[in-house]
Amino acid sequence: MGRELQKKKNRSSINKVTRRKQNIRKRPNITGSKLVADSWDKNQTLAQNYARLGLTHRLKTATGGKEQQPSKVKDPKPAKSNALGHQEARITRGEDGSILKVEYSKNLLYDTLGGDDDDDDDERETPSGLETETDLVRALKHRATLEVKTERLQSDRETDWVQRLVAKHGDDYQAMFWDKELNIRQQSIGDIKRRIKKWQASQKKA
C-alpha cells in the first residue's frame, strides 16, 4: 500500500514542501575590522570591493579568475608577424648549410646571460589601484599605530613548574630537558629557557 502511495506522490504535479533554501547567494561576512565592514558594498564582488577600498587580495600574481574589462579583452585571433616569440631564435643558413646569422629574442638573450626578469613581471603585475592610498588604508594604518601589544602573563601552574625546574637543576637547561618527571610534555631547551627568563623578569618587577 505504501509503495503505491509513493508512486502517486511522484506523479503528482504539486511541488513537495521542503525546508531547503534555493538560489541563495552567500555574501562574505566581514568580521575583521569595523572600518572595512562599514565601507563594504554588498552589491559588489570581493575583488571589486578590494580594488575600490585600495586593498589587495593577492600578494604577487593572480591565483584564480581575473575580471576583464571589455576594452582590455584580447583578440582571440592575433595577426601573424615575423617577430620572435618568448625564448625563440631564428637561424639563417647559406646554400651549403652553414650558419650565416643567428637572431635571438630579447628574453632568450637576457636569460642566456644569466638575467632574471621575475622582478619586472612582478612590477607589471602590481595593481594600479594600489599606487595611491585611500582614506580607508590611512585609517587602518593610523589604528595600527594606536594598538598596544598585550603581554601574555604566566599562569600560576606554569610559574610553579618553572620554580621547581630551577630549584632542581639551577641553570642546567640540558638536564631540565631530559627530566622525565618535570618535563612530561617534552618542552625544548629553547622553550624552557624562554619561560624561565620570563619568570625571572616578572620576579624582578615584583
N, C-alpha and C positions, 0 to 999 in steps of 0.2 A: 504493500500500500504506500509506504513512504517513498519508494522508488518512483512510482507513477506521479506522485505529487511533485517530486523534484523535477521530473521531466516537464510537467506542466508549467512550473515556475520558469524554467529555462526558455520555454516557448512564448512566455508572456511578453507583451510589449511594454509593460510597466517597469521602469527602472528600479533596481534594488536600492534600498536606503542603506547607505554606508556612512561611516564617520571619517572616511578618508577625504582629505582636502586636496583638490587637484588644482594645477596651474597656479601654484603659489610660488612666487619668485623670492628666494631668500636674499635679503639685503644684509650687508655687513653691519654688525653691531659695534660701534666704536666705544670701547671701554678703556682705552689707554689715557688719553689726555682730553680734558674738558674743552680746551681751546679747539682741538681738531673736531670734536663732536659738534660743537656749536657752528663751525664753519662748513660742516659736511652737507652736501647736496644729495639727497636720496634719489633724485631723478637722473643723476649721472653715474657712470661706471666708476670702478675703483681707479683705473688709470686716468680718467678724466678729472676726478677729484684731486688726485695727487698732482697732476700737471697744473691745475688751477691754483692749488694751495702752495705750489713751489716745493713739493716734496718729491721723493723718488721711491719707487717700489722695487728697484733693482740696483745692484751695485755697479756693474760694468755693462755687460751686453745683455740683450733681451734673452730670456729663457723660455718664453712662450709666444703666444699670439701677439701681434702688434697691430694696432689700429692704423689704417692707411687713409690718408686724405685723398679725395678724388683727384686733386691736381698733381699728387705725387705718385700716382699709380703708374708703373712702368708699362711700356708697350709689350704685349706678350710675344710679338714677332719683331725683334730689333733688326735693323738693316745690317746686311753683311758688310764687313770692312776688312781691309788688309792689315789692320793694326794687330799687333801681337797681344795675346791674352796674358793672363796671370801665369808666370813661370813658364813661358814659352820662348823658343828660339827658332830662327829661320836660317837655314844653311843654303848658300848659293854655290853650286858646283859648276865646273867647266865641262867642256865636251869630253875630256879624258877622265872625268870623275874626281878631279882634285878639288879641294875646298878653296873657293875664291874669297868668300865673305861669310861672316857669321854675325847675325843680328840678334841681340838679346833684348828681352823686355826689361823695363826698369826694375820690376820686382825681382826677377830672376837674377839680374846683375847685382842687386843690393843684397840678396840672400847669399850669393856665392862669395861675396866679400865679407861675410860674417855679420851682416847687419840684422837688426830685429825691428820690424815695423809694427810690433804689437802696441807700442805706446801711441803710434799715430792712429791705429784703429780705435784705441780707447778714447782718444781725443775726438775722433769723428763720431763715436757712439754716444758722447756725452749729450744729454738732453739740453736743448737750447733754452728750455723754460727755467732751468736752474741757474742761469747766469746771473740773474738778479734776485735778491731776496725779497720775499713777500712780507706783509705785515705779520702773518701767522708765524713764519720762520723766525722773525726778530722777536716775537713774543715768546716763542718756545726757548730761544737762546737766553732771553732775559730770565725766564723762570728757572732754567737750568743753573744759572749763576746764584740764584737765591736758595736753592735746595741745600740743606745741611745733611751731611752724611751721618747717619746714626751708627754708633759703635755697638757691636754685639757684646753684651755682658756675659761673663761666665756664670753658669748656674752653680748652686751650692754643691750639687753632686760632682760636677766637673772640678770645682775648687778642692773638694775633699780628696778626689782621685789624684790630682796634681800634688797635693801636700803629702800624700802617702808615698808617691813616687820619689819626691825629693828627700823625704825623711829616710827612705830605704837605700837609695842609690846616690844621693848627692847630685853631682854633675855628670855622672856616667850615663849618657843617653843610650849608649850601646846596651848596657845592662838593663835599662828600662825597656828597651825594645824587646829583649829576649825574656823578660819576666812574664811567665805564663799565668801567674796568679793575678797580677795587677793589670797587665796589658792584654786582657782577654779579647779585645777587639782588634788586636794586631795593628795598632796605630804605628805609622812610620816614625823614624827618628826625627825627620823634619817637622812632622805634625806635633810630636811630643815637645820638641824644642819651642815651637811657636806658642803652644799652650802654656808652657812654664814661663816664658818671657812675658806673656800677657798677665799671668798670675803675679809675677814679681812686680810688674809695673803697677798693678792695682794695689799691691801691698804698700808700695812707696807713696801712692796718693793718699792712702788711708792714714 
